[in-house]
Amino acid sequence: MLMQRIILAVLVVNTLVVAATAYINFSLLNQQQTLAAPSTTEDPTSTPAPAKKSVKAEEYKFFAIEKIIISLPGEGREHYFVLDLVLQANTDTDEKKLQQIDPMVRNSVVAHLSSMTVNELRALSITDLQTRLEEAVSADFSSRHVVQPFAHVLVSKLVVQ
C-alpha cells in the first residue's frame, strides 16, 4: 500500500510540474507575440509609439557599357578579361550624358585593372571588384573635374580566359 501511495505522489508531482511548465511557456510566448505585433486597438492613456522610418524605394535608369576587354600577361601566356558594366543613374539623368562618358569610364576601368595581376583580379569577389571600379571611376572623374552623372558602377558580366 505504501508503494502505491509513493507512485501516486510522484505521478501528481510530475503532472503539476508539466502543467506549470506548459503555463510558463504559454505565458512567455504570449508576451513575445504581443511585443512583436502592435495591437490594433489603441489605449487612449498610452503614449503613441514612434513611427518607423520607411525607406523610400527609388527608381533608377541603367546604362550598359559592354565588352571592356583587358589583356594581362600571366604565367606563360596572356589572359583576357571581358567585362560588361552597367551604370546606375537617377531617372532624370539625360541619356546623352551617359553615352558621352562611355569612353571615359572604359578608360578608367582599363587603366585600373591593367595595373593588377591576373591572380589579384581572379581573387576579387564581384562585390569587391564593383567597389574598386566605382572608386577608381569616381576618382578619375573628380581628378578631371567632370561631373559624374551616375551613382553606382555594377558588374553585369565577367569572363576570364
Legacy VTK file of the C-alpha trace (Angstrom):
# vtk DataFile Version 3.0
C-alpha trace
ASCII
DATASET POLYDATA
POINTS 161 float
0.000 0.000 0.000
2.855 2.361 0.753
4.320 1.733 -2.713
1.037 2.734 -4.355
0.946 5.995 -2.398
4.526 6.824 -3.413
3.738 6.143 -7.080
0.578 8.254 -6.816
2.527 11.133 -5.183
5.234 11.013 -7.889
2.540 10.982 -10.567
0.804 14.034 -9.052
4.103 15.937 -8.680
5.069 15.136 -12.284
1.667 16.277 -13.518
1.976 19.549 -11.603
5.493 20.163 -12.987
4.351 19.525 -16.573
1.311 21.796 -16.121
3.425 24.597 -14.602
5.992 24.325 -17.401
3.251 24.458 -20.039
1.708 27.525 -18.373
5.056 29.354 -18.195
5.836 28.578 -21.846
2.382 29.718 -22.918
2.736 32.957 -20.943
6.179 33.706 -22.377
5.028 33.053 -25.949
2.038 35.363 -25.497
4.289 38.116 -24.128
6.664 37.702 -27.040
3.837 37.879 -29.579
2.312 40.991 -28.022
5.686 42.730 -28.011
6.391 41.793 -31.621
2.997 42.657 -33.101
1.496 46.096 -32.409
-2.045 45.999 -31.121
-4.836 47.218 -33.358
-6.795 48.746 -30.510
-5.319 51.891 -29.086
-5.460 52.743 -25.434
-6.162 56.478 -25.018
-3.974 56.617 -21.911
-0.951 55.085 -23.585
1.616 57.175 -25.406
1.878 56.568 -29.136
4.871 54.589 -30.291
7.293 56.411 -32.574
6.651 55.697 -36.220
9.218 53.591 -38.029
11.149 55.279 -40.784
10.157 53.845 -44.108
12.807 53.606 -46.754
11.518 55.070 -49.959
12.297 52.980 -52.994
13.848 54.989 -55.764
13.732 54.410 -59.477
16.911 54.320 -61.498
17.986 54.359 -65.088
20.639 51.903 -66.216
23.181 52.404 -68.980
25.155 49.411 -70.261
28.829 49.582 -71.155
29.556 46.336 -72.925
32.684 44.404 -73.778
35.532 46.093 -71.950
38.444 43.799 -72.809
41.575 43.712 -70.684
44.663 41.705 -71.559
47.025 40.815 -68.731
50.285 38.928 -69.010
50.242 35.747 -66.987
52.393 32.763 -66.250
53.446 31.656 -69.721
50.539 33.197 -71.638
48.194 36.149 -71.980
44.970 36.234 -70.017
41.856 38.062 -71.189
39.115 39.551 -69.096
35.866 40.698 -70.673
33.693 42.936 -68.522
30.221 44.275 -69.073
29.327 47.148 -66.780
26.090 48.920 -66.002
25.962 52.479 -64.721
23.129 53.159 -62.292
21.817 56.718 -62.642
18.785 58.682 -61.476
15.781 58.599 -63.763
16.150 62.283 -64.607
19.694 61.786 -65.965
19.992 62.587 -69.652
20.783 59.550 -71.818
23.195 61.663 -73.907
25.340 62.408 -70.861
25.666 58.713 -70.139
26.615 57.992 -73.753
29.219 60.770 -73.721
31.011 59.436 -70.667
31.253 55.879 -72.047
34.862 56.329 -73.309
35.957 57.886 -70.038
34.506 55.020 -67.965
36.140 52.473 -70.286
39.487 54.254 -69.947
39.258 54.380 -66.159
38.368 50.690 -65.885
41.094 49.545 -68.271
43.702 51.732 -66.560
42.749 50.478 -63.112
42.520 46.781 -63.971
45.664 46.778 -66.128
47.705 47.669 -63.058
46.623 44.427 -61.375
47.983 40.924 -61.804
45.927 38.034 -63.097
45.858 36.341 -59.703
44.784 39.545 -57.925
41.943 40.057 -60.351
40.796 36.451 -60.115
40.854 36.559 -56.314
38.408 39.500 -56.138
34.751 38.844 -55.455
32.224 40.625 -57.663
31.337 42.949 -54.780
34.991 43.880 -54.216
35.505 44.371 -57.953
32.451 46.652 -58.164
33.646 48.671 -55.170
37.151 49.102 -56.583
35.873 50.040 -60.028
33.405 52.536 -58.590
36.152 54.150 -56.507
38.562 54.257 -59.459
35.996 55.736 -61.844
34.851 58.311 -59.263
38.454 59.314 -58.555
39.148 59.639 -62.287
36.070 61.817 -62.814
36.961 64.095 -59.907
40.617 64.397 -60.984
39.461 65.521 -64.429
36.829 67.867 -62.936
33.992 66.087 -64.750
30.526 65.748 -63.234
29.673 62.113 -62.569
26.109 61.600 -63.889
25.667 58.152 -62.310
25.505 56.805 -58.777
26.980 53.309 -58.980
29.035 51.029 -61.210
27.677 47.486 -61.430
29.386 44.461 -62.986
26.874 42.624 -65.131
29.243 40.143 -66.787
32.768 38.916 -66.174
34.522 36.404 -68.413
38.017 35.213 -67.547
40.132 33.318 -70.078
LINES 1 162
161 0 1 2 3 4 5 6 7 8 9 10 11 12 13 14 15 16 17 18 19 20 21 22 23 24 25 26 27 28 29 30 31 32 33 34 35 36 37 38 39 40 41 42 43 44 45 46 47 48 49 50 51 52 53 54 55 56 57 58 59 60 61 62 63 64 65 66 67 68 69 70 71 72 73 74 75 76 77 78 79 80 81 82 83 84 85 86 87 88 89 90 91 92 93 94 95 96 97 98 99 100 101 102 103 104 105 106 107 108 109 110 111 112 113 114 115 116 117 118 119 120 121 122 123 124 125 126 127 128 129 130 131 132 133 134 135 136 137 138 139 140 141 142 143 144 145 146 147 148 149 150 151 152 153 154 155 156 157 158 159 160
